[in-house]
Amino acid sequence: MKNEQQNKVQHHDGFIAALDQSGGSSPKALMNYGIQNDAYADDEEMFDLIHQMRTRIMTSNSFNGDRILGAILFENTMDRQVLGQNTASYLWEQKNVVPFLKVDKGLADEENGVQLMNPMPDLDKLLERATNNEIFGTKMRSVIKSANERGINEIVNQQFAIGKQILASGLVPIIEPEVDIHSPEKSECESLLLAAIEENLESLDGTQSIMLKLTLPEEDDFYQGLINDQRVLRAVALSGGYSRLESNDRLSRNAGMVASFSRALTEGLSANQSAEAFDDLLNSSIQSIFDASCS
């Protein structure tokens, strides 16, 4: 199964669906879906609602492995079921979609122009649970706000250090040092980020492969060298707040990069839509992202 999943992620056409809104981002995701804050009394009810939204997406006829390579899950989603089956096994066995797990615990306060990841003292236990739940890989996010070389090096060093811990557990890490799309120094950030990633890739041995999740760059094909690097299983792009239209447009100009969109994927979906309207919009969204990923 592992080899089959890796082959799909590495070589097939398609994109990765990011369904990993955590406790901090779920309220906004629900509001965009048409569910207001007063619709739930506590976190448990909120997570019930977000799982209903995700289940509606995952069980849609348009959501399957023909166009979708993988799906990134929040820990709470991994622990739940879809149609009576554990979420990760449902994705792979019923939809032919490779399951990933978000493992970071949120962001630290900004320092040196970046937000590092919070400590993850229980990561080994989470990785063991992920393995038991038939998860293929992981994802962890940190954020770059300004072109501070020290801060960017700290972010990438942290990402790779934890990435090696994840590799040792038998899972494939998606390393995500996001560049804030609103940064006035976005191009300079990307240049420093590229150099830091290239340096850290040299620390991997010949058996190790990682994935990268990167903000769509200002210069087309800027990350082409990373995309072609044998140590990079796949380079995927985050939408980062761009609309689906702009995300797709930027992605289509970066050959070899595929999408891993969250907000851009679910844009326009609503709890109040009929099943037909929901599925039609999701299908068109998936097709547009698929097309941009294959260009």
C-alpha positions in Angstrom: 0.0 0.0 0.0 2.8 2.4 0.9 4.5 2.0 -2.4 1.2 2.4 -4.3 0.4 5.6 -2.4 3.9 7.0 -3.0 3.7 6.3 -6.7 0.3 8.1 -6.9 1.6 11.1 -5.0 4.8 11.3 -6.9 3.7 10.5 -10.5 0.0 10.9 -11.1 -1.8 14.0 -12.3 -4.0 15.8 -9.7 -3.7 17.8 -6.6 -3.9 17.6 -2.8 -7.0 18.8 -1.0 -6.3 20.6 2.3 -9.1 19.7 4.7 -7.1 20.5 7.8 -8.6 23.6 9.4 -7.7 23.3 13.1 -9.4 24.8 16.1 -8.2 28.3 15.4 -9.2 28.4 11.7 -12.5 26.3 11.9 -14.7 29.2 12.9 -13.8 31.2 9.8 -14.1 28.1 7.7 -17.6 27.5 9.1 -18.6 31.2 8.5 -17.5 30.9 4.9 -19.6 27.8 4.7 -22.6 29.8 6.0 -22.6 28.6 9.6 -22.3 31.5 12.1 -20.6 31.4 15.5 -24.0 31.3 17.4 -24.8 27.9 15.7 -22.5 26.0 18.2 -22.0 26.3 22.0 -18.5 24.9 22.4 -15.5 23.4 20.6 -17.1 19.9 20.5 -20.2 21.2 18.6 -17.9 23.3 16.4 -15.8 20.2 15.4 -19.0 18.2 14.8 -20.1 20.9 12.3 -16.7 21.1 10.6 -16.6 17.3 10.3 -20.1 17.4 8.7 -18.8 19.9 6.2 -15.7 17.8 5.4 -17.8 14.6 5.2 -20.0 16.3 2.7 -17.0 17.1 0.6 -15.3 13.7 0.9 -18.5 11.8 0.1 -19.3 13.8 -3.0 -19.1 11.9 -6.2 -16.8 14.5 -7.6 -14.2 14.0 -4.8 -12.1 10.9 -5.8 -8.7 9.8 -6.9 -9.3 10.5 -10.5 -8.4 14.2 -9.9 -7.3 14.3 -6.3 -4.0 12.8 -5.2 -4.3 13.2 -1.4 -6.1 15.0 1.4 -4.6 16.6 4.4 -6.6 16.0 7.6 -6.8 17.7 11.0 -6.1 15.4 14.0 -9.7 15.6 15.1 -10.8 14.4 11.6 -8.4 11.5 11.6 -10.0 10.3 14.8 -13.5 10.4 13.3 -15.3 8.2 10.8 -16.9 8.8 7.4 -19.8 6.5 6.6 -18.9 4.2 9.4 -15.2 3.9 8.4 -12.1 5.5 9.8 -11.5 8.7 7.8 -8.1 7.8 6.4 -9.0 4.3 5.4 -12.2 5.7 3.8 -10.2 8.1 1.7 -7.8 5.4 0.5 -10.1 2.4 0.2 -13.2 4.1 -1.1 -11.9 7.1 -2.9 -8.3 6.2 -3.9 -7.1 9.4 -2.1 -3.9 9.3 -0.1 -4.3 10.5 3.5 -2.0 13.1 5.2 -2.2 14.5 8.7 -1.5 18.0 9.9 0.8 17.6 12.9 1.9 21.1 14.0 0.4 22.8 17.0 0.1 26.3 15.7 2.4 29.2 15.4 4.6 31.0 17.9 4.6 34.8 18.1 6.4 36.6 15.4 10.1 37.1 15.9 12.8 37.9 13.4 10.1 38.4 10.8 8.8 34.9 11.0 6.4 32.7 13.1 8.0 29.4 14.0 6.0 26.3 14.9 5.0 25.9 18.5 6.8 23.0 20.4 5.4 19.5 19.7 6.4 17.4 22.7 4.0 14.6 21.9 4.9 14.3 18.2 6.2 10.8 18.5 2.9 9.6 20.0 0.9 11.4 17.3 3.1 9.8 14.6 2.4 6.4 16.1 -1.3 7.1 16.0 -1.0 8.3 12.5 0.7 5.1 11.4 -1.9 3.0 13.1 -4.6 5.0 11.2 -2.9 4.3 7.9 -1.7 7.8 7.3 0.9 8.2 4.5 2.4 11.6 5.4 2.2 14.7 7.5 2.1 18.5 7.0 3.4 21.3 9.3 3.1 25.0 8.7 5.2 28.0 9.7 5.0 31.6 8.3 7.5 34.1 6.9 6.4 37.7 7.1 9.6 39.6 6.1 12.9 39.1 4.4 14.9 38.4 7.6 17.6 35.9 6.7 18.1 34.8 10.3 14.4 34.2 10.8 14.0 32.3 7.5 16.9 30.1 8.2 15.4 29.3 11.7 12.1 28.4 10.1 13.6 26.0 7.5 16.0 24.5 10.0 13.1 23.8 12.3 11.0 22.3 9.5 13.8 20.0 8.4 14.7 18.9 11.9 11.2 17.8 12.6 10.9 16.5 9.1 13.7 14.0 9.9 11.9 12.9 13.0 8.8 12.2 10.8 10.9 10.4 8.2 12.3 8.2 11.0 8.7 7.2 11.9 8.2 5.9 8.3 5.9 8.8 7.2 6.6 11.4 4.5 6.7 15.0 5.7 5.2 17.9 3.8 7.4 20.9 4.8 5.4 24.1 4.6 7.3 27.4 5.2 4.6 29.7 3.9 5.5 33.2 2.7 2.7 35.6 3.6 1.2 36.8 0.3 0.8 40.3 1.8 4.5 40.7 2.7 5.9 43.8 1.0 9.2 41.8 0.6 7.6 38.7 -0.8 10.2 38.3 -3.6 13.1 38.8 -1.3 11.6 36.3 1.2 11.3 33.7 -1.6 15.0 34.2 -2.6 16.1 33.6 1.0 13.7 30.7 1.4 15.0 29.0 -1.7 18.6 29.2 -0.5 17.7 27.8 2.9 15.8 24.9 1.5 18.6 24.0 -0.9 21.1 24.0 2.0 18.9 21.8 4.1 18.2 19.3 1.3 21.9 18.6 1.4 21.5 17.2 4.9 19.2 14.4 3.7 20.7 11.0 2.9 20.1 9.2 -0.3 17.1 7.2 1.0 15.1 10.2 2.3 12.5 12.2 0.4 10.3 15.0 1.5 7.5 17.1 0.0 7.4 20.9 -0.1 4.3 23.1 0.2 5.1 26.6 -0.9 3.4 29.9 -1.6 2.9 30.6 -5.3 6.0 32.7 -6.2 6.2 36.1 -7.7 8.6 34.8 -10.4 7.1 32.1 -12.6 9.0 28.7 -12.3 11.1 30.1 -9.4 11.1 26.8 -7.6 11.8 24.7 -10.7 15.1 23.4 -9.3 13.3 22.1 -6.2 10.6 20.5 -8.3 13.3 18.6 -10.3 15.3 17.6 -7.2 15.2 13.8 -6.6 15.0 14.4 -2.8 11.7 16.3 -3.3 8.8 13.8 -3.8 6.4 16.5 -4.9 6.2 20.3 -4.7 2.7 21.6 -4.0 1.4 25.1 -3.8 -0.8 26.7 -1.1 -3.4 29.3 -2.0 -2.4 31.5 0.9 -5.5 33.8 0.7 -5.5 34.2 -3.1 -8.9 33.6 -4.7 -9.4 30.4 -6.6 -9.2 32.3 -9.9 -5.8 33.9 -9.0 -4.5 30.8 -7.4 -5.2 28.7 -10.5 -3.8 31.4 -12.7 -0.5 31.6 -10.8 -0.3 27.8 -10.5 -0.8 27.3 -14.2 2.4 29.4 -14.8 4.5 27.2 -12.5 5.2 23.9 -14.4 5.5 20.8 -12.3 3.9 22.4 -9.2 0.5 21.0 -8.1 -2.1 22.5 -5.9 -2.7 21.9 -2.2 -5.6 24.4 -1.7 -7.9 24.9 1.3 -9.8 28.1 1.0 -9.6 28.1 -2.8 -11.0 24.6 -2.9 -14.1 25.3 -0.7 -14.7 28.8 -2.0 -18.5 29.3 -2.6 -19.6 26.1 -0.9 -22.5 26.6 1.5 -24.4 24.5 4.1 -27.6 25.9 2.5 -26.9 24.6 -1.0 -28.9 21.6 -2.3 -27.0 18.4 -2.8 -27.0 19.0 -6.6 -25.8 22.6 -6.3 -23.1 21.7 -3.8 -21.8 18.8 -5.9 -21.9 20.9 -9.1 -19.8 23.7 -7.6 -17.4 21.3 -6.0 -17.0 19.5 -9.2 -16.2 22.7 -11.2 -13.8 23.8 -8.4 -12.0 20.5 -8.5 -11.8 20.5 -12.3 -10.4 24.0 -12.4 -7.7 23.2 -9.8 -6.9 19.9 -11.5 -6.5 21.7 -14.9 -4.2 24.3 -13.3 -2.1 21.6 -11.6 -1.7 19.8 -14.9 -0.6 22.8 -17.0 
